Amino acid sequence: MGKMLKKSKRIAVVGLSNNPERTSYMVSKAMQESGYEIIPVNPAISEVLGVKAVKALKDIEGHVDIVNVFRRSEFLPEIAKEFAEIDADIFWAQLGVENEEAYNFLKEKGYTVIMNRCIKVEHALTK
C-alpha cells in the first residue's frame, strides 16, 4: 500500500463532512497537510478544507488516483459503479466500511480495491 500512496496525488473523498469533529474531515485534513489534493464529494455541502465540493464522482475534472469512501457499507455497490465510470486507480473504503458485492464488481474489472483500512494510518506507516 505504501507504493500506491507514494505515487498517488489526487484523492476524491466520498462523504467528506465539513464538520471538523467527523472522522472524514480529520483524515482528509491530515492527508491534505501531507501534500495530497483532496476533492470533496458530497452533494450536501458547498466546500470543505478550502476546496469546492462536487456532487458526484462524475463531476470531477481530470484523473483521480484514489477514491476514498466515508459512506456506510450498503452504499458501496452504487459508489463502485460510479468509480468504474470515471476510471480512477484505487477504490478505498475506510475503516469499518466493506461490501462484498462492490469488492467483487471492481475486482472483476481489474481495479485495485482496499476496504476496511484507514488511509491516514496506512500513510503514516509509509513514512
N, C-alpha and C positions, 0 to 999 in steps of 0.2 A: 504494500500500500504506500510505502514511503516514496517509491519511484513515481507512482501515479500522482501523488500530491506535489512532488517537486516539479513535474512538468506541466501541471495544471495551473491556470491563472484566473479563469473566469468561472465563478460558481453562482448558478441560479438557485435561490433558496425558496422553495415552495412552502408557503405557510409562514413566512417570516413575519413576526409580530413587531409592531412599533412600541411595544411595552418593554422597557428595559429589565423588568422582572422575569420575563419569559426566557426559557432556555434558548429558543431560536434566535432571540436578539443577542444574548450573551455570546453564544457560539459564533454567530455571524460577525459580531463586532470584533471578536478575537481573531477571526480569520482575515477580516479586512485590515486589522492592525498588523497582521503578518504579511501583508502585501498582496492579498487576493482581491480581485474585483468581485464585489458582491452585487448580484442583481436580485432585488426583492420581487417575488412573485406572489401577490396577494391582492385580489380584487377589492378588498375592504379598506385598503389604506392607499394614500397618495405617495408617501415617501417614508423612508426609514434609513438611518445611518447616513443621511445626506444624499441618498440616491432615490430617484424617482422609481416608484414601483410599477410593474406591469401586471395586467390582469391574468395572463396565461403565458405558458412557455412559448407559444407560437408568436407572441408579441415581442420577443427579444430579437434585436438585430445582431447579426454576426454569430460566430460559433460559440457554443457553450462547452466548457470542458467537463464540468461536474454539475449534475442536478442533485441538490441536497434537499431531502424531503422531511419537513416537520409537520406532517399531517397524520391522522390516525390510519392504522394499518388497512382498514377497509377501503380507503381511498386510493391505495397504491395501484390497483389494476388500471383505473382511469388515468392516473398520472403517468403510468408506464406507457400507455398508448400515446399520450401527448409527447412524452420523451422520445419515443421512436419516430414521431413525425418531425422533430427538429434535429434528429440525428446527433445528439450530444455524445460525449465519450463515456461517461461514467454515471450510473444511476446509484445514488447513495441514500439509503433510508436510515435516519438517525436511530440512536439507541432506543430500544423498545418498540421499533416500527419494523414490521416484516410481513410479507404476504407471499405465500407460495405461488398463487396464480400469477402475480406480477413478476416474480422471480423467473418462473418457467417461460413466460411470454418473452421476456427480454433475453434470457439465455439462448432460447431457440433462434433469436435474431442475431446472436453473436455479440451482444453487449456485455460490458463489464458491469456486474451488479454487486453492490455491497449493501447488506441490511443489518440492522440491529448493532450498528457501530457508531460511535461519536466521532465526527470528523475532526473536532478540536483535539480530542485525546490522541487520535491517530497522528495528527500533525505534530503534536508535542513529542511523540515518540520518534519522529524523523529528525529532530534537531540534534 
